[in-house]
């Protein structure tokens, strides 16, 4: 029998699609929440048509929709709206990532839902949030990275603004959505009522800029792109060994001196150019060349071990193959979880970064087929018979 998860007392109606919203509800589902993914009949979440595919099924969809159940419901039909409102009466939260106003036009916005169930928590995730001059603009990850300041801050001076390799705007939006929902669950205990949670992808990216914003506030100057180098410390950068790249993080003077000693370059400690952090930053280009010249005779594995053994932070720069086979990350920390999908077959999905040690979380079952749980969920939540479900399906409601 499956152990109760930390959120097993929560029922969440999931109207989300693509990435930010499904990422949010994926986290909650892995923590035990009863996440009911409500999809458009015959079509489903857009990502069911996104590659990569295996055996005709989307691995993209399978990764972020595990641990959920899928039902179909046409929210544009009057009967579909009535059924949804009945479900809202029995749910703890609704999560959606439509453009602001879409749910209101359907007659299913927060104001309506809160009258049906004043305990309901309503999480809306959108590009720019539900209010403000840009609230009606469409929002994708690349928009969030561009206007949230991340692209201008990423890359090298000569490359121009650079998008983060993954959909960081969507991922941050999903994380913030999960945090907001859980805060509202506790807030319900404080106030006795549910509330609306408004998440903007752009806000999430802007909030993650940390030191870049502080530096601008302090100097009035727009921070330059610094590549892999950190803007306030050095050496805190990537370097080249014989067979690849590695990173070194001398986060303070003591670590710098330890590194200089292990590298056999103790004379650098008293060199006027490298005496302290500000001077090392000023002369970072020549110091990088010195370290690269030293590291070029070592294999990545050997140079990283040498530095780590001295107590200084260092790491290889992994590609995907190295990452998914690492004994700590993939092995002990279970960050790539093997599952058996009914159509895809054997595959790995990305595991949970949050580890609950008492109420253990994790992937509970593979992503569902479209409408796979119609009979189960509608019977369980609303008491529908098999005949009811067939009739609704024939009428285009499910």
C-alpha positions in Angstrom: 0.0 0.0 0.0 1.3 3.5 -0.9 2.3 5.6 2.0 0.5 8.9 2.5 2.4 11.8 1.1 2.8 15.1 2.8 0.1 16.6 0.6 -2.2 13.6 0.4 -5.0 15.6 2.0 -5.1 18.1 -0.9 -7.2 17.7 -4.1 -6.0 20.0 -6.9 -7.8 20.6 -10.2 -5.1 21.1 -12.8 -6.1 23.2 -15.9 -2.5 23.8 -16.9 -0.6 23.0 -20.0 2.9 23.1 -21.5 5.5 23.7 -18.8 5.2 26.4 -16.0 1.8 25.1 -14.8 2.4 21.4 -15.2 5.8 21.8 -13.4 4.0 23.4 -10.5 1.5 20.6 -10.2 4.1 17.9 -10.8 5.9 19.0 -7.6 2.7 18.9 -5.7 1.6 15.5 -7.2 5.0 13.9 -6.3 4.4 15.2 -2.7 1.2 13.2 -2.6 -1.5 15.7 -3.7 -4.4 14.3 -5.6 -3.8 16.2 -8.8 -6.6 15.8 -11.4 -5.4 17.1 -14.7 -8.4 18.4 -16.7 -7.7 18.3 -20.5 -9.5 19.3 -23.6 -11.4 16.3 -25.1 -9.6 14.6 -28.0 -6.7 17.1 -27.9 -5.3 17.3 -24.4 -2.3 19.3 -23.2 -0.4 20.9 -26.1 2.8 19.0 -25.1 1.2 15.7 -26.0 2.3 16.8 -29.5 5.8 18.0 -28.4 8.9 15.9 -29.0 10.9 14.0 -28.3 8.7 11.0 -29.0 9.1 7.3 -28.3 6.5 4.8 -29.7 4.4 7.8 -30.7 4.2 9.2 -27.2 5.6 12.5 -26.0 8.5 12.1 -23.5 8.2 15.8 -22.8 4.6 15.3 -21.6 5.5 12.2 -19.7 8.3 13.9 -17.7 6.2 16.7 -16.2 2.8 15.0 -15.9 3.7 11.9 -13.9 1.9 11.2 -10.6 -1.3 12.9 -11.9 -4.6 11.5 -13.2 -6.1 12.8 -16.4 -9.8 13.5 -17.2 -11.3 15.2 -20.2 -13.8 18.1 -19.9 -15.1 20.7 -22.3 -15.1 23.9 -20.3 -16.7 25.8 -23.2 -19.9 23.7 -22.9 -22.5 24.6 -20.3 -22.7 21.1 -19.0 -18.9 21.1 -18.7 -18.9 24.3 -16.7 -21.5 22.9 -14.3 -19.5 19.7 -13.8 -16.3 21.7 -13.1 -18.1 23.9 -10.5 -19.3 20.7 -8.8 -15.7 19.5 -8.7 -14.6 22.9 -7.3 -16.9 22.3 -4.3 -14.8 19.2 -3.4 -11.4 20.6 -4.3 -8.7 22.5 -2.3 -7.1 24.3 -5.2 -7.4 25.2 -8.9 -4.2 25.8 -10.9 -4.3 27.4 -14.4 -1.9 29.1 -16.8 -4.1 30.7 -19.3 -3.7 34.4 -20.3 -5.4 36.6 -17.7 -9.1 37.0 -18.3 -9.6 33.7 -20.2 -11.1 32.0 -17.1 -13.3 35.0 -16.4 -14.7 34.9 -20.0 -15.5 31.2 -19.5 -17.4 32.3 -16.3 -15.0 30.2 -14.2 -12.7 33.0 -12.8 -11.8 33.3 -9.1 -14.8 35.5 -8.2 -17.2 32.8 -9.4 -15.2 29.8 -7.9 -14.8 31.5 -4.5 -18.6 31.9 -4.3 -19.0 28.2 -4.9 -16.3 27.3 -2.4 -14.8 30.1 -0.2 -12.0 27.7 0.8 -10.7 27.3 -2.8 -7.2 28.4 -3.6 -6.8 29.7 -7.1 -3.3 29.8 -8.6 -3.0 31.7 -11.9 0.3 31.5 -13.7 0.9 33.9 -16.7 3.6 35.8 -18.5 3.1 39.1 -16.7 0.6 38.5 -14.0 -3.1 39.4 -13.8 -2.7 43.2 -13.3 -0.4 45.9 -14.6 0.0 47.5 -18.1 1.4 44.3 -19.7 -1.0 41.8 -18.1 -2.7 41.0 -21.4 0.5 40.3 -23.3 1.2 36.6 -24.2 4.1 35.1 -22.1 6.5 32.3 -23.0 9.7 31.4 -21.4 11.8 33.4 -23.8 9.7 36.5 -23.1 10.2 36.1 -19.4 14.0 35.6 -19.8 14.2 38.7 -22.1 12.1 41.1 -20.0 13.0 39.7 -16.6 16.6 40.7 -17.3 18.2 37.3 -17.4 19.2 37.3 -21.1 21.0 40.6 -21.0 22.9 39.3 -17.9 23.9 36.0 -19.5 26.6 35.3 -22.0 29.9 37.0 -22.9 30.4 40.7 -23.7 31.0 39.8 -27.3 28.1 37.4 -27.8 25.1 39.6 -27.0 22.2 38.6 -24.7 21.9 34.9 -24.3 18.9 32.7 -23.3 19.5 30.2 -20.6 19.7 26.7 -22.2 16.7 25.5 -20.4 13.2 27.1 -19.9 14.3 28.8 -16.7 11.4 31.3 -16.8 8.9 28.5 -16.9 10.6 26.5 -14.2 10.8 29.5 -11.8 7.2 30.2 -12.5 6.3 26.6 -11.6 8.3 26.7 -8.4 6.8 30.0 -7.4 3.3 28.6 -8.1 3.9 25.6 -5.9 5.3 27.9 -3.1 2.4 30.3 -3.4 -0.2 27.5 -3.3 1.3 25.9 -0.2 1.5 29.3 1.5 -2.2 29.8 0.7 -3.0 26.4 2.2 -1.5 27.6 5.5 -3.1 31.1 5.0 -6.4 29.3 4.9 -5.8 28.1 8.5 -5.0 31.7 9.5 -7.9 33.5 7.8 -10.5 30.7 7.4 -10.7 31.3 3.6 -8.9 30.5 0.4 -7.4 33.1 -1.8 -6.1 33.9 -5.2 -2.3 33.5 -6.0 -1.0 35.5 -8.9 2.2 34.3 -10.5 4.1 36.1 -13.3 6.9 34.4 -15.2 8.7 37.8 -15.6 8.4 38.5 -11.9 10.0 35.1 -11.2 13.0 35.8 -13.4 13.5 39.3 -12.1 13.4 38.0 -8.5 16.2 35.5 -9.4 18.6 38.2 -10.6 19.9 38.7 -7.0 23.3 40.4 -7.1 22.8 41.9 -10.6 20.0 44.2 -9.4 21.9 45.1 -6.2 25.0 46.0 -8.2 22.9 48.3 -10.4 21.3 49.9 -7.4 24.7 50.5 -5.8 26.5 51.9 -8.9 23.8 53.1 -11.3 25.6 51.1 -14.0 24.1 48.2 -16.0 26.2 45.1 -15.1 28.1 43.7 -18.0 27.9 40.1 -19.2 30.8 38.2 -17.6 30.5 34.7 -19.2 31.2 32.0 -16.6 33.0 34.4 -14.3 31.2 35.7 -11.2 31.0 39.5 -11.0 32.3 40.0 -7.5 34.9 37.2 -6.9 37.9 35.8 -8.6 38.9 33.1 -9.4 35.3 32.0 -9.6 35.1 30.9 -13.2 35.5 28.0 -15.7 39.0 26.8 -16.7 40.4 24.4 -19.3 42.1 21.1 -18.5 43.7 18.7 -20.9 40.4 16.9 -21.8 37.7 19.4 -20.9 36.5 22.2 -18.7 36.1 22.5 -14.9 35.0 25.3 -12.5 36.9 26.7 -9.5 35.2 28.7 -6.8 37.5 30.7 -4.5 34.8 32.4 -2.5 37.1 34.1 -0.1 40.7 35.0 0.6 41.4 31.9 2.6 40.2 29.6 -0.3 42.3 31.7 -2.8 45.4 31.1 -0.7 44.7 27.4 -0.3 44.3 27.1 -4.1 47.5 29.0 -4.8 49.4 26.7 -2.5 47.9 23.4 -4.0 48.7 24.7 -7.5 52.3 25.4 -6.5 51.9 29.1 -7.1 52.4 30.5 -3.6 54.1 33.5 -5.0 50.8 34.7 -6.3 49.5 35.2 -2.8 51.9 38.1 -2.3 51.8 39.4 -5.9 50.5 42.9 -5.9 48.0 42.2 -8.7 46.3 39.4 -6.7 46.6 40.5 -3.1 42.8 40.8 -2.5 39.5 40.2 -4.1 39.1 43.6 -5.8 42.6 43.3 -7.3 42.1 39.8 -8.6 38.9 41.0 -10.3 40.8 43.9 -11.8 43.4 41.5 -13.2 41.1 38.5 -13.9 42.1 38.1 -17.5 45.8 37.5 -16.8 45.0 35.4 -13.7 42.7 33.2 -15.8 45.5 32.7 -18.3 47.9 31.7 -15.4 45.4 29.1 -14.1 44.6 27.7 -17.6 48.4 27.3 -18.2 48.7 25.4 -14.9 45.6 23.2 -15.5 46.3 22.3 -19.2 48.6 19.3 -18.2 45.9 17.7 -16.0 42.8 15.6 -16.8 39.6 17.2 -15.5 39.1 14.4 -13.0 42.6 14.7 -11.6 42.7 18.5 -11.4 39.3 18.6 -9.7 40.4 15.9 -7.2 43.6 17.8 -6.4 41.7 21.1 -5.7 38.9 19.4 -3.7 41.5 17.5 -1.6 42.8 20.9 -0.6 39.4 22.0 0.6 38.7 24.4 -2.2 35.4 24.1 -4.2 35.8 22.7 -7.7 33.8 20.6 -10.1 33.8 19.2 -13.6 31.4 20.8 -16.1 29.0 17.9 -16.9 27.2 17.3 -20.1 23.9 15.4 -20.0 25.5 12.0 -20.4 27.8 12.6 -17.4 25.0 14.1 -15.4 22.5 11.2 -15.7 25.2 8.6 -14.9 26.8 10.4 -11.9 26.8 8.1 -8.8 25.8 11.0 -6.4 23.3 13.0 -8.5 21.7 10.1 -10.4 22.5 7.4 -7.9 22.3 8.4 -4.3 20.1 11.5 -4.8 17.8 9.8 -7.3 17.5 12.7 -9.7 16.7 10.6 -12.7 14.0 8.1 -11.9 13.4 5.0 -14.0 9.7 4.3 -14.7 7.8 2.0 -17.1 5.3 4.0 -19.2 2.5 1.9 -20.7 3.4 3.1 -24.3 6.8 4.6 -24.1 8.1 1.7 -22.1 11.3 2.1 -20.0 12.3 5.7 -19.5 13.7 8.1 -16.9 12.0 11.2 -15.7 13.6 14.0 -13.7 13.4 13.5 -9.9 12.5 15.9 -7.2 15.0 18.4 -5.9 13.1 18.6 -2.5 13.6 15.5 -0.4 11.0 15.0 2.3 12.7 12.7 4.7 9.6 11.8 6.8 6.8 11.7 4.3 8.9 10.6 1.4 8.0 12.2 -2.0 8.8 10.9 -5.4 7.4 9.7 -8.8 4.2 7.8 -7.9 3.1 6.6 -11.4 3.7 7.4 -15.1 2.0 10.3 -16.9 -1.6 9.4 -17.8 -3.1 8.7 -21.2 -5.6 11.4 -22.2 -8.8 10.9 -20.2 -7.4 7.7 -18.7 -9.1 8.4 -15.3 -12.5 9.7 -16.5 -14.4 6.7 -15.0 -12.4 6.6 -11.8 -12.4 10.3 -11.0 -15.9 11.2 -12.0 -17.3 8.3 -10.0 -15.1 9.0 -7.0 -15.6 12.8 -6.9 -19.1 13.3 -8.3 -20.7 9.9 -8.1 -21.3 9.6 -11.9 -22.2 6.2 -13.3 -20.5 4.6 -16.3 -23.7 5.5 -18.3 -23.5 9.2 -17.2 -19.9 9.3 -18.5 -20.7 7.7 -21.8 -23.6 10.1 -22.3 -21.4 13.1 -21.5 -18.7 11.8 -23.9 -21.2 11.3 -26.7 -22.5 14.9 -26.1 -18.9 16.3 -26.5 -18.7 17.3 -22.8 -15.9 14.8 -21.9 
